[in-house]
Amino acid sequence: LHFRDFRTQGYGSNDDHNLVWGAAGSWTKNPNEDIVDYSMVSFLARLGYSFDDRYLVTLNLRYEGSSKFYSDRWGLFPGISAGWRISSEKFMRNVRAVDDLKLRVSYGTTGNQGFNTNTAYRMYSKDSWTYYNGQWMTVYGLMHNQNRDMKWEIKKEFDVGLDFSLFNRRLNGRMDYFSRKIEDAIYSGIPVASPPAVYATSTVNIGDITNKGFEFELNGRVVDTKDWTFDTSLVGSFVGKSRLEGMAKDTHMEFQAMPHGGGSAVRIFGGQEIGRYFLYRFAGVREEDGTPMIYSKDNKVIPYASGTDEDRVQTGNGLPKAVLSWNNTVRYRNWDLNLFFRSWLGQDVYNVTDMIQGVN
């Protein structure tokens, strides 16, 4: 497989010394173009084996190359899966309630090159203006911090599952346990020292993200008559704590802006659990003027505007422990009614609306 992306976006240039290769296929000093061009090549191979429809094995191999990387452009991503159809064994032939029962195990890797095409290369763009020799001239500067060391983000996942179908296929579903590790995870906006970097943040491979969990799906036909049918489906996912490993402890990622210029409500540090809030401890509102107050690191009550990162604490977690969905469909002849419910359980909610309106 081969993929190529070529796009241009128009804007002006007045520098006679910078020539670029334009979309028209020639060098030009006034391109009016912002060019994004990259290619990706994939080689795929798959080998499958089935013995008596009871024992199943599949091997996958994917070899990919992307021009987004400055070096080490190629990645090899293997995968293997095996299945045992228990319902086809002799000892299951008299178990009439079971239509299909299969145990499966798999392990595989996939690659991700989801970052901006220009990241690994030195790029220039209009930066500012300067007054020189009686006229204003455009100044060009670096578009972003170059990172030649970008690597493939690799997801490694192990899965054990059970598929089943019962009672003439009136009830079917699956259960899965998974263990997942994302190596060299790609993230944009990581704070870096400036200088030597030109900008305060860069796109980097931050480290490894690990998590484990359990998923299930149940589908059943509760009612099945000439005029009426009732189908119901329940899907659930239970994910354990996710951790970020390998990132320097003095580096962090930030999410969810706090109101009133208070920075970010979530800060993830290397080696710690993902999803924890990084907040001030609220100490109420000063009655005489309505100023919101917080506790400092020394447990003193200070105005919210005087708080620093040292006064914050990590607390709670915004990631749910369980995600559930329940879908129901009732049909009567040519009429049908669908009811869908979903739920997130076990997470802490940072109520920005209450923070803003309550303080006001």
Protein Blocks (a to p, Z undefined) as FASTA:
>chain_A
ZZddddddddddfbfkbccddfkopacfblopacdddddddddddddddehhlaccdddd
dddddfkbmbhkbccdddddddddfklpmklmmmmkbmbdcddddddddddddbcfklmp
ccdddfbdcdeehiacdddddfbdcdfkbccdddddddddddddeehhlagcdddddddd
dehiacehiacdddfbfbfbdcddfbdcddddddddddddfbacfkbccddddddddddd
dddehiafkbccdehiaehhlapfbdcdehiaehiacddddebjafklopacdddfkopa
cdfklpcfklpccedjfbdfbdcdddddddehjaccdddddddehiacddfklmmmmmZZ
